[in-house]
Amino acid sequence: MTGVELITGTGRLMGSNEVEVISKEGEKRLLRGKNILIGTGSRPAIDDIPGLRESNPMTHIEALELDIVPEHLVIIGCGYVGLEFAQAMQRFGSKVTMIDHGERVLKKEDPDVSAAIGELLQDEGVEVFLKTFVKEVLGESGKTVTIQIEKNGQSETIQATHILTTTKRLPNTDGIGLEAAGVEITSDGYIQVNEHLQTNVPGIWAVGDVAGTPKFTHAAFNDFQLFVANVTGGNKSTKDRLIPYCLFIDPELARVGLNETEARSKGIKYRLFKMPIAIVLRSRATMEKRGFMKALVAKDSGKILGFLSFGASAGEVMAVVQMAMIAGLPYKAFVDAVITHPTMAEGIKFLFLSELTGSEVKQEIIN
Ligand SMILES: Cc1cc2nc3c(=O)[nH]c(=O)nc-3n(C[C@H](O)[C@H](O)[C@H](O)COP(=O)(O)OP(=O)(O)OC[C@H]3O[C@@H](n4cnc5c(N)ncnc54)[C@H](O)[C@@H]3O)c2cc1C
């Protein structure tokens, strides 16, 4: 027994230490507490594009409820959510078209990563329109939609059956009584918290998406762990924690720590190790040879600054490197370690062994 009481209803701050909960049946309850934790999450939002809202587009919520395979699905946004749905729907049998105004998919990743993911989707038959703007939408998603796009100054029209929009998520801060309690928000609308997850109001804390934490379940869960530690007298901070992520396409894309773009923009010197996944013997056994691994290593200390795997079991492989990073191990620890053959994690050893062996492995020193 945890001693937790679960009350189902809509909560709202009534002051700095009071929350009112209204149940579905309209019953009200007033709760008082020394500490209040806000974890209301975020929700999808629809861009202000003429006709888009009226076309009743799907967000990920409706897309996850679909009980048919759309004949032709247009996805607006080439970020994580869009890409996962695109590959899944294409494999279910939809014709899928993706549209994004950026120059590449996954724009926060390094250009070689974006290119590899874009190629994967195109090889599977997904049509990807980049540097493309949706100008107007006519019709109704689920029936017929006509989407007017502009690419390189040229207008084009796409006829489809469904639209899924994945471009924006907004924090759930409306109507939860932040003003009544005097809780401040950031210019982007997230609850303002310090590195200990405290708001400006003593006793009110916020965690997860609504607090502007990177939008991952594991990050929200770690916020909660920090909150528990801090509310019971600890002094845990969100500063400098490693937050990994995994994009669940096939094969997976997983990253922890710095990528090249971030290292360069921060002026951090690094050694780059990059290797095709096909070098990993496990990938030859399973015939899952698509992708690559790369790692950034500090020039002076040899510590691992960042790791990315695009390949089978990438999420699991990344966790191995993440633990080495947390322990502050140099990359050579992998060279010396005996790692089970044939596993995908064995590839980390090959990646770092490359300075002794690999001609197929790229090594660069970035000054
Ligand atoms: C399509 C999609 C795929 C994703 N895939 C992954 C993934 O693979 N891995 C990953 O790590 N992350 C993934 N995420 C992100 C992840 O879901 C979120 O980052 C995570 O759920 C955030 O946790 P949270 O506790 O902050 O908010 P939530 O999980 O959104 O929980 C907030 C809860 O608060 C409730 N609530 C809101 N307002 C009130 C109120 N006034 N009163 C009472 N209750 C309220 C909501 O109903 C909800 O239950 C994905 C997100 C999307 C949209």
The ligand as an ORCA input file, in Angstrom:
! r2SCAN-3c Opt
* xyz 0 1
  C       2.383     10.588    -30.096
  C       3.342     10.708    -28.972
  C       4.284      9.710    -28.781
  C       5.173      9.807    -27.710
  N       6.082      8.812    -27.560
  C       6.950      8.862    -26.535
  C       7.886      7.815    -26.343
  O       7.958      6.869    -27.106
  N       8.738      7.908    -25.283
  C       8.685      8.969    -24.421
  O       9.479      9.003    -23.481
  N       7.810      9.981    -24.579
  C       6.929      9.949    -25.618
  N       6.022     10.960    -25.777
  C       6.031     12.091    -24.829
  C       5.360     11.706    -23.508
  O       4.081     11.170    -23.759
  C       5.231     12.938    -22.607
  O       6.435     13.644    -22.547
  C       4.854     12.492    -21.188
  O       3.602     11.840    -21.184
  C       4.795     13.709    -20.258
  O       4.389     13.293    -18.980
  P       3.585     14.302    -18.031
  O       3.368     13.546    -16.766
  O       4.279     15.614    -18.004
  O       2.199     14.552    -18.772
  P       1.054     13.543    -19.238
  O       1.562     12.168    -19.426
  O       0.404     14.222    -20.410
  O       0.057     13.519    -18.011
  C      -0.689     14.655    -17.611
  C      -1.997     14.179    -16.992
  O      -2.633     15.277    -16.360
  C      -4.016     15.248    -16.635
  N      -4.557     16.613    -16.462
  C      -4.329     17.701    -17.236
  N      -4.966     18.782    -16.717
  C      -5.597     18.346    -15.606
  C      -6.432     18.992    -14.629
  N      -6.721     20.290    -14.682
  N      -6.921     18.243    -13.620
  C      -6.643     16.917    -13.523
  N      -5.867     16.277    -14.411
  C      -5.349     16.972    -15.435
  C      -4.057     14.726    -18.076
  O      -5.349     14.206    -18.368
  C      -2.978     13.657    -18.031
  O      -3.493     12.429    -17.584
  C       5.124     10.908    -26.830
  C       4.187     11.929    -27.029
  C       3.315     11.842    -28.095
  C       2.310     12.931    -28.293
*
